[in-house]
């Protein structure tokens, strides 16, 4: 029983460490609130051919479950060497 718990804790710790390391070379260039804003930013990055990752922090304080997509926070990350290109693409009209 204790061995299984130990293995489970080890696997979770490895997964968390891998996730943290994977964001080491990426930088957050934009935080969008709501699906509409998120898809506008992502479309601009895709148009420029810029790879990105998205992180969505948990929003546990939302009382309005049906309309949570309007308030959801999306952190958009790009590789550090593409930061300036991505910033220009996101802020371009």
C-alpha positions as CSV (number, residue, x, y, z in Angstrom):
1,X,0.0,0.0,0.0
2,X,2.7,2.5,1.0
3,X,4.8,1.5,-2.0
4,X,1.9,2.4,-4.3
5,X,1.5,5.8,-2.6
6,X,5.2,6.4,-2.9
7,X,5.2,5.5,-6.6
8,X,2.2,7.8,-7.2
9,X,3.8,10.7,-5.4
10,X,7.0,10.2,-7.4
11,X,5.1,10.1,-10.7
12,X,3.2,13.3,-9.9
13,X,6.5,15.0,-8.8
14,X,8.1,14.0,-12.1
15,X,5.1,15.3,-14.1
16,X,5.1,18.7,-12.3
17,X,8.9,19.0,-12.7
18,X,8.7,18.2,-16.4
19,X,5.9,20.8,-16.9
20,X,8.0,23.5,-15.1
21,X,11.1,22.7,-17.1
22,X,9.1,22.8,-20.4
23,X,8.2,26.5,-19.8
24,X,11.8,27.4,-19.0
25,X,12.6,28.7,-22.5
26,X,9.2,30.2,-23.1
27,X,7.9,33.7,-22.1
28,X,4.4,35.0,-21.5
29,X,3.6,37.6,-24.2
30,X,-0.1,38.1,-23.6
31,X,-2.8,37.4,-21.1
32,X,-6.3,37.2,-22.7
33,X,-9.5,37.1,-20.8
34,X,-12.4,35.3,-22.6
35,X,-12.5,33.0,-25.6
36,X,-12.9,35.8,-28.1
37,X,-9.8,37.7,-27.1
38,X,-7.8,34.4,-26.9
39,X,-8.8,33.3,-30.4
40,X,-7.9,36.8,-31.9
41,X,-4.4,36.6,-30.4
42,X,-3.8,33.0,-31.4
43,X,-5.0,33.7,-35.0
44,X,-2.4,36.5,-35.3
45,X,0.4,34.2,-34.0
46,X,-0.7,31.4,-36.4
47,X,-0.8,33.8,-39.3
48,X,2.8,34.7,-38.6
49,X,3.8,31.1,-38.2
50,X,4.8,31.5,-34.5
51,X,4.6,28.5,-32.2
52,X,2.9,29.1,-28.9
53,X,1.7,27.4,-25.7
54,X,-1.2,28.3,-23.6
55,X,-1.6,28.0,-19.9
56,X,-5.0,28.4,-18.3
57,X,-4.8,29.0,-14.5
58,X,-7.7,27.5,-12.6
59,X,-10.5,30.1,-12.0
60,X,-12.2,28.5,-8.9
61,X,-13.9,31.7,-7.8
62,X,-16.3,31.9,-10.7
63,X,-20.0,31.7,-9.6
64,X,-21.3,32.0,-13.1
65,X,-20.6,28.5,-14.5
66,X,-22.5,28.9,-17.7
67,X,-20.6,32.0,-18.8
68,X,-17.1,31.1,-17.5
69,X,-15.7,31.2,-21.1
70,X,-16.2,35.0,-21.0
71,X,-13.9,35.4,-18.0
72,X,-11.4,32.5,-18.5
73,X,-7.8,33.7,-18.3
74,X,-5.4,32.4,-21.0
75,X,-1.7,33.0,-20.7
76,X,0.0,32.8,-24.1
77,X,3.7,31.8,-24.2
78,X,6.2,31.9,-27.1
79,X,9.8,30.9,-27.3
80,X,12.1,33.6,-25.9
81,X,13.9,34.1,-29.1
82,X,10.6,34.9,-30.9
83,X,9.3,37.3,-28.2
84,X,9.7,40.6,-30.1
85,X,8.2,39.2,-33.4
86,X,5.3,37.8,-31.4
87,X,4.7,41.1,-29.6
88,X,4.6,42.9,-32.9
89,X,2.2,40.4,-34.4
90,X,-0.1,40.5,-31.4
91,X,-0.3,44.3,-31.3
92,X,-0.6,44.7,-35.0
93,X,-4.1,45.8,-36.1
